[in-house]
């Protein structure tokens, strides 16, 4: 792919998207035939919970970074 340049990157991106969609669609078909609605709800709830926790941690980390940068800036302006 290194020799194909931009065209190679575009083709690789297209391939990744097509394969990803195909895997997702196949997973939905398999899950629809094998899993009950309660299992799907349980998995969705767990994934939603993990998403909320990760988002909250990133928000807290960003707030800490802003506070640190603000104190560093005020310290450098005083000195």
N, CA, C and O atoms as CSV, one atom per row, in Angstrom:
chain,resi,resn,atom,element,x,y,z
A,1,UNK,N,N,0.815,-1.188,0.000
A,1,UNK,CA,C,0.000,0.000,0.000
A,1,UNK,C,C,0.856,1.248,0.000
A,1,UNK,O,O,0.401,2.312,-0.420
A,2,UNK,N,N,2.078,1.136,0.461
A,2,UNK,CA,C,2.939,2.302,0.505
A,2,UNK,C,C,3.215,2.870,-0.876
A,2,UNK,O,O,3.395,4.079,-1.021
A,3,UNK,N,N,3.252,1.998,-1.911
A,3,UNK,CA,C,3.527,2.471,-3.256
A,3,UNK,C,C,2.312,3.040,-3.969
A,3,UNK,O,O,2.467,3.697,-4.998
A,4,UNK,N,N,1.104,2.809,-3.456
A,4,UNK,CA,C,-0.099,3.280,-4.132
A,4,UNK,C,C,-0.467,4.712,-3.769
A,4,UNK,O,O,-1.238,5.342,-4.492
A,5,UNK,N,N,0.048,5.234,-2.694
A,5,UNK,CA,C,-0.209,6.613,-2.308
A,5,UNK,C,C,-1.633,6.826,-1.815
A,5,UNK,O,O,-2.191,6.016,-1.075
A,6,UNK,N,N,-2.198,7.943,-2.253
A,6,UNK,CA,C,-3.528,8.340,-1.786
A,6,UNK,C,C,-4.583,7.334,-2.224
A,6,UNK,O,O,-5.498,7.022,-1.462
A,7,UNK,N,N,-4.461,6.831,-3.434
A,7,UNK,CA,C,-5.430,5.859,-3.933
A,7,UNK,C,C,-5.440,4.606,-3.064
A,7,UNK,O,O,-6.504,4.043,-2.804
A,8,UNK,N,N,-4.293,4.173,-2.623
A,8,UNK,CA,C,-4.211,3.012,-1.743
A,8,UNK,C,C,-4.903,3.257,-0.415
A,8,UNK,O,O,-5.570,2.368,0.114
A,9,UNK,N,N,-4.748,4.454,0.124
A,9,UNK,CA,C,-5.407,4.792,1.381
A,9,UNK,C,C,-6.929,4.826,1.207
A,9,UNK,O,O,-7.665,4.362,2.077
A,10,UNK,N,N,-7.392,5.368,0.096
A,10,UNK,CA,C,-8.830,5.433,-0.163
A,10,UNK,C,C,-9.398,4.024,-0.340
A,10,UNK,O,O,-10.467,3.712,0.187
A,11,UNK,N,N,-8.688,3.184,-1.076
A,11,UNK,CA,C,-9.146,1.806,-1.259
A,11,UNK,C,C,-9.159,1.041,0.061
A,11,UNK,O,O,-10.088,0.276,0.321
A,12,UNK,N,N,-8.153,1.237,0.884
A,12,UNK,CA,C,-8.099,0.561,2.181
A,12,UNK,C,C,-9.235,1.042,3.081
A,12,UNK,O,O,-9.854,0.241,3.781
A,13,UNK,N,N,-9.508,2.332,3.067
A,13,UNK,CA,C,-10.616,2.869,3.845
A,13,UNK,C,C,-11.937,2.266,3.377
A,13,UNK,O,O,-12.763,1.866,4.198
A,14,UNK,N,N,-12.138,2.201,2.069
A,14,UNK,CA,C,-13.353,1.602,1.530
A,14,UNK,C,C,-13.483,0.147,1.921
A,14,UNK,O,O,-14.572,-0.310,2.268
A,15,UNK,N,N,-12.394,-0.578,1.870
A,15,UNK,CA,C,-12.411,-1.990,2.253
A,15,UNK,C,C,-12.748,-2.162,3.728
A,15,UNK,O,O,-13.537,-3.036,4.089
A,16,UNK,N,N,-12.159,-1.340,4.573
A,16,UNK,CA,C,-12.432,-1.425,6.009
A,16,UNK,C,C,-13.900,-1.115,6.294
A,16,UNK,O,O,-14.525,-1.789,7.113
A,17,UNK,N,N,-14.455,-0.101,5.625
A,17,UNK,CA,C,-15.861,0.250,5.846
A,17,UNK,C,C,-16.768,-0.877,5.377
A,17,UNK,O,O,-17.705,-1.247,6.085
A,18,UNK,N,N,-16.508,-1.427,4.200
A,18,UNK,CA,C,-17.350,-2.503,3.671
A,18,UNK,C,C,-17.280,-3.739,4.560
A,18,UNK,O,O,-18.312,-4.342,4.856
A,19,UNK,N,N,-16.102,-4.120,4.983
A,19,UNK,CA,C,-15.952,-5.289,5.851
A,19,UNK,C,C,-16.616,-5.032,7.204
A,19,UNK,O,O,-17.267,-5.921,7.753
A,20,UNK,N,N,-16.458,-3.839,7.734
A,20,UNK,CA,C,-17.089,-3.509,9.012
A,20,UNK,C,C,-18.605,-3.582,8.944
A,20,UNK,O,O,-19.246,-4.119,9.847
A,21,UNK,N,N,-19.178,-3.047,7.879
A,21,UNK,CA,C,-20.630,-3.103,7.710
A,21,UNK,C,C,-21.091,-4.544,7.534
A,21,UNK,O,O,-22.116,-4.939,8.091
A,22,UNK,N,N,-20.350,-5.326,6.769
A,22,UNK,CA,C,-20.722,-6.723,6.558
A,22,UNK,C,C,-20.667,-7.518,7.862
A,22,UNK,O,O,-21.557,-8.324,8.130
A,23,UNK,N,N,-19.647,-7.302,8.661
A,23,UNK,CA,C,-19.535,-7.997,9.948
A,23,UNK,C,C,-20.666,-7.568,10.878
A,23,UNK,O,O,-21.260,-8.404,11.560
A,24,UNK,N,N,-20.967,-6.273,10.911
A,24,UNK,CA,C,-22.057,-5.795,11.768
A,24,UNK,C,C,-23.391,-6.383,11.332
A,24,UNK,O,O,-24.181,-6.814,12.171
A,25,UNK,N,N,-23.650,-6.405,10.037
A,25,UNK,CA,C,-24.912,-6.940,9.534
A,25,UNK,C,C,-25.018,-8.441,9.821
A,25,UNK,O,O,-26.074,-8.931,10.222
A,26,UNK,N,N,-23.941,-9.148,9.616
A,26,UNK,CA,C,-23.929,-10.579,9.921
A,26,UNK,C,C,-24.129,-10.846,11.402
A,26,UNK,O,O,-24.825,-11.791,11.774
A,27,UNK,N,N,-23.527,-10.023,12.248
A,27,UNK,CA,C,-23.696,-10.189,13.691
A,27,UNK,C,C,-25.143,-9.951,14.109
A,27,UNK,O,O,-25.672,-10.652,14.971
A,28,UNK,N,N,-25.778,-8.956,13.490
A,28,UNK,CA,C,-27.183,-8.689,13.798
A,28,UNK,C,C,-28.049,-9.871,13.382
A,28,UNK,O,O,-28.951,-10.259,14.124
A,29,UNK,N,N,-27.795,-10.447,12.219
A,29,UNK,CA,C,-28.575,-11.598,11.774
A,29,UNK,C,C,-28.398,-12.800,12.700
A,29,UNK,O,O,-29.371,-13.472,13.041
A,30,UNK,N,N,-27.167,-13.066,13.101
A,30,UNK,CA,C,-26.900,-14.194,14.000
A,30,UNK,C,C,-27.527,-13.951,15.367
A,30,UNK,O,O,-28.127,-14.856,15.946
A,31,UNK,N,N,-27.391,-12.736,15.882
A,31,UNK,CA,C,-27.957,-12.429,17.200
A,31,UNK,C,C,-29.473,-12.491,17.172
A,31,UNK,O,O,-30.090,-12.908,18.152
A,32,UNK,N,N,-30.077,-12.089,16.080
A,32,UNK,CA,C,-31.530,-12.107,15.975
A,32,UNK,C,C,-32.061,-13.534,16.016
A,32,UNK,O,O,-33.152,-13.780,16.530
A,33,UNK,N,N,-31.308,-14.453,15.487
A,33,UNK,CA,C,-31.759,-15.843,15.449
A,33,UNK,C,C,-31.437,-16.604,16.735
A,33,UNK,O,O,-32.125,-17.572,17.058
A,34,UNK,N,N,-30.423,-16.195,17.462
A,34,UNK,CA,C,-29.964,-17.003,18.590
A,34,UNK,C,C,-30.225,-16.397,19.963
A,34,UNK,O,O,-30.329,-17.142,20.937
A,35,UNK,N,N,-30.333,-15.087,20.078
A,35,UNK,CA,C,-30.455,-14.454,21.388
A,35,UNK,C,C,-31.875,-13.961,21.628
A,35,UNK,O,O,-32.581,-13.570,20.699
A,36,UNK,N,N,-32.273,-13.988,22.886
A,36,UNK,CA,C,-33.583,-13.436,23.232
A,36,UNK,C,C,-33.456,-11.924,23.415
A,36,UNK,O,O,-32.351,-11.386,23.482
A,37,UNK,N,N,-34.599,-11.251,23.496
A,37,UNK,CA,C,-34.592,-9.796,23.639
A,37,UNK,C,C,-33.975,-9.351,24.958
A,37,UNK,O,O,-33.362,-8.285,25.024
A,38,UNK,N,N,-34.130,-10.150,26.004
A,38,UNK,CA,C,-33.578,-9.754,27.300
A,38,UNK,C,C,-32.053,-9.765,27.274
A,38,UNK,O,O,-31.421,-8.920,27.907
A,39,UNK,N,N,-31.458,-10.705,26.557
A,39,UNK,CA,C,-29.989,-10.756,26.454
A,39,UNK,C,C,-29.481,-9.547,25.682
A,39,UNK,O,O,-28.472,-8.947,26.052
A,40,UNK,N,N,-30.173,-9.194,24.618
A,40,UNK,CA,C,-29.771,-8.024,23.829
A,40,UNK,C,C,-29.883,-6.769,24.682
A,40,UNK,O,O,-29.004,-5.909,24.635
A,41,UNK,N,N,-30.962,-6.655,25.466
A,41,UNK,CA,C,-31.117,-5.504,26.356
A,41,UNK,C,C,-30.026,-5.447,27.412
A,41,UNK,O,O,-29.533,-4.368,27.743
A,42,UNK,N,N,-29.650,-6.598,27.940
A,42,UNK,CA,C,-28.586,-6.658,28.942
A,42,UNK,C,C,-27.252,-6.210,28.355
A,42,UNK,O,O,-26.532,-5.433,28.981
A,43,UNK,N,N,-26.918,-6.683,27.181
A,43,UNK,CA,C,-25.661,-6.298,26.530
A,43,UNK,C,C,-25.675,-4.812,26.205
A,43,UNK,O,O,-24.680,-4.118,26.411
A,44,UNK,N,N,-26.815,-4.319,25.690
A,44,UNK,CA,C,-26.912,-2.897,25.377
A,44,UNK,C,C,-26.746,-2.057,26.636
A,44,UNK,O,O,-26.052,-1.041,26.612
A,45,UNK,N,N,-27.368,-2.465,27.730
A,45,UNK,CA,C,-27.237,-1.728,28.982
A,45,UNK,C,C,-25.807,-1.709,29.491
A,45,UNK,O,O,-25.330,-0.681,29.972
A,46,UNK,N,N,-25.119,-2.840,29.390
A,46,UNK,CA,C,-23.720,-2.901,29.835
A,46,UNK,C,C,-22.841,-1.994,28.982
A,46,UNK,O,O,-21.999,-1.269,29.512
A,47,UNK,N,N,-23.030,-2.028,27.665
A,47,UNK,CA,C,-22.238,-1.159,26.789
A,47,UNK,C,C,-22.537,0.314,27.043
A,47,UNK,O,O,-21.632,1.148,27.022
A,48,UNK,N,N,-23.804,0.632,27.283
A,48,UNK,CA,C,-24.166,2.012,27.590
A,48,UNK,C,C,-23.524,2.454,28.900
A,48,UNK,O,O,-23.042,3.582,29.006
A,49,UNK,N,N,-23.515,1.577,29.890
A,49,UNK,CA,C,-22.866,1.898,31.162
A,49,UNK,C,C,-21.380,2.148,31.006
A,49,UNK,O,O,-20.851,3.110,31.563
A,50,UNK,N,N,-20.701,1.294,30.255
A,50,UNK,CA,C,-19.271,1.502,30.006
A,50,UNK,C,C,-19.020,2.810,29.273
A,50,UNK,O,O,-18.055,3.514,29.568
A,51,UNK,N,N,-19.888,3.137,28.314
A,51,UNK,CA,C,-19.737,4.384,27.566
A,51,UNK,C,C,-19.867,5.591,28.483
A,51,UNK,O,O,-19.100,6.547,28.370
A,52,UNK,N,N,-20.831,5.548,29.385
A,52,UNK,CA,C,-21.023,6.658,30.325
A,52,UNK,C,C,-19.816,6.803,31.247
A,52,UNK,O,O,-19.357,7.918,31.494
A,53,UNK,N,N,-19.306,5.701,31.751
A,53,UNK,CA,C,-18.155,5.761,32.657
A,53,UNK,C,C,-16.925,6.316,31.950
A,53,UNK,O,O,-16.226,7.164,32.504
A,54,UNK,N,N,-16.653,5.853,30.745
A,54,UNK,CA,C,-15.485,6.336,29.997
A,54,UNK,C,C,-15.638,7.818,29.672
A,54,UNK,O,O,-14.676,8.578,29.778
A,55,UNK,N,N,-16.832,8.232,29.279
A,55,UNK,CA,C,-17.068,9.651,28.974
A,55,UNK,C,C,-16.853,10.511,30.213
A,55,UNK,O,O,-16.249,11.580,30.130
A,56,UNK,N,N,-17.344,10.052,31.354
A,56,UNK,CA,C,-17.177,10.811,32.591
A,56,UNK,C,C,-15.701,10.915,32.965
A,56,UNK,O,O,-15.247,11.975,33.395
A,57,UNK,N,N,-14.954,9.835,32.807
A,57,UNK,CA,C,-13.521,9.870,33.116
A,57,UNK,C,C,-12.783,10.829,32.195
A,57,UNK,O,O,-11.896,11.552,32.649
A,58,UNK,N,N,-13.127,10.853,30.913
A,58,UNK,CA,C,-12.478,11.779,29.986
A,58,UNK,C,C,-12.836,13.222,30.317
A,58,UNK,O,O,-11.991,14.111,30.207
A,59,UNK,N,N,-14.079,13.464,30.720
A,59,UNK,CA,C,-14.491,14.800,31.114
A,59,UNK,C,C,-13.716,15.254,32.341
A,59,UNK,O,O,-13.245,16.390,32.392
A,60,UNK,N,N,-13.580,14.379,33.327
A,60,UNK,CA,C,-12.835,14.719,34.539
A,60,UNK,C,C,-11.362,14.970,34.220
A,60,UNK,O,O,-10.748,15.881,34.774
A,61,UNK,N,N,-10.810,14.171,33.338
A,61,UNK,CA,C,-9.414,14.354,32.939
A,61,UNK,C,C,-9.224,15.682,32.215
A,61,UNK,O,O,-8.228,16.372,32.435
A,62,UNK,N,N,-10.171,16.041,31.357
A,62,UNK,CA,C,-10.074,17.314,30.649
A,62,UNK,C,C,-10.173,18.472,31.624
A,62,UNK,O,O,-9.453,19.460,31.476
A,63,UNK,N,N,-11.045,18.376,32.618
A,63,UNK,CA,C,-11.170,19.441,33.616
A,63,UNK,C,C,-9.874,19.584,34.416
A,63,UNK,O,O,-9.447,20.700,34.712
A,64,UNK,N,N,-9.257,18.473,34.762
A,64,UNK,CA,C,-7.987,18.523,35.494
A,64,UNK,C,C,-6.888,19.140,34.629
A,64,UNK,O,O,-6.067,19.910,35.128
A,65,UNK,N,N,-6.868,18.809,33.343
A,65,UNK,CA,C,-5.863,19.391,32.450
A,65,UNK,C,C,-6.047,20.896,32.312
A,65,UNK,O,O,-5.067,21.642,32.292
A,66,UNK,N,N,-7.287,21.344,32.216
A,66,UNK,CA,C,-7.554,22.787,32.105
A,66,UNK,C,C,-7.105,23.494,33.371
A,66,UNK,O,O,-6.479,24.552,33.296
A,67,UNK,N,N,-7.411,22.932,34.529
A,67,UNK,CA,C,-6.996,23.553,35.787
A,67,UNK,C,C,-5.474,23.616,35.889
A,67,UNK,O,O,-4.918,24.620,36.333
A,68,UNK,N,N,-4.805,22.539,35.476
A,68,UNK,CA,C,-3.336,22.522,35.526
A,68,UNK,C,C,-2.748,23.566,34.573
A,68,UNK,O,O,-1.816,24.281,34.941
A,69,UNK,N,N,-3.280,23.658,33.359
A,69,UNK,CA,C,-2.770,24.639,32.403
A,69,UNK,C,C,-3.028,26.060,32.881
A,69,UNK,O,O,-2.181,26.935,32.700
A,70,UNK,N,N,-4.188,26.303,33.491
A,70,UNK,CA,C,-4.483,27.638,34.005
A,70,UNK,C,C,-3.538,28.021,35.122
A,70,UNK,O,O,-3.071,29.159,35.171
A,71,UNK,N,N,-3.244,27.089,36.024
A,71,UNK,CA,C,-2.320,27.412,37.112
A,71,UNK,C,C,-0.904,27.600,36.584
A,71,UNK,O,O,-0.163,28.444,37.088
A,72,UNK,N,N,-0.524,26.826,35.582
A,72,UNK,CA,C,0.796,26.995,34.974
A,72,UNK,C,C,0.909,28.345,34.285
A,72,UNK,O,O,1.942,29.008,34.381
A,73,UNK,N,N,-0.139,28.753,33.595
A,73,UNK,CA,C,-0.132,30.031,32.908
A,73,UNK,C,C,-0.067,31.173,33.910
A,73,UNK,O,O,0.697,32.118,33.714
A,74,UNK,N,N,-0.847,31.107,34.972
A,74,UNK,CA,C,-0.823,32.190,35.967
A,74,UNK,C,C,0.517,32.231,36.668
A,74,UNK,O,O,1.005,33.312,36.998
A,75,UNK,N,N,1.128,31.069,36.906
A,75,UNK,CA,C,2.451,31.013,37.534
A,75,UNK,C,C,3.508,31.640,36.630
A,75,UNK,O,O,4.383,32.366,37.100
A,76,UNK,N,N,3.422,31.352,35.318
A,76,UNK,CA,C,4.428,31.890,34.408
A,76,UNK,C,C,4.240,33.394,34.196
A,76,UNK,O,O,5.216,34.095,33.928
A,77,UNK,N,N,3.023,33.903,34.308
A,77,UNK,CA,C,2.793,35.334,34.176
A,77,UNK,C,C,3.276,36.097,35.395
A,77,UNK,O,O,3.658,37.261,35.276
A,78,UNK,N,N,3.268,35.478,36.555
A,78,UNK,CA,C,3.726,36.142,37.780
A,78,UNK,C,C,5.251,36.180,37.840
A,78,UNK,O,O,5.833,37.116,38.389
A,79,UNK,N,N,5.882,35.181,37.285
A,79,UNK,CA,C,7.332,35.079,37.412
A,79,UNK,C,C,8.047,35.624,36.299
A,79,UNK,O,O,9.278,35.599,36.284
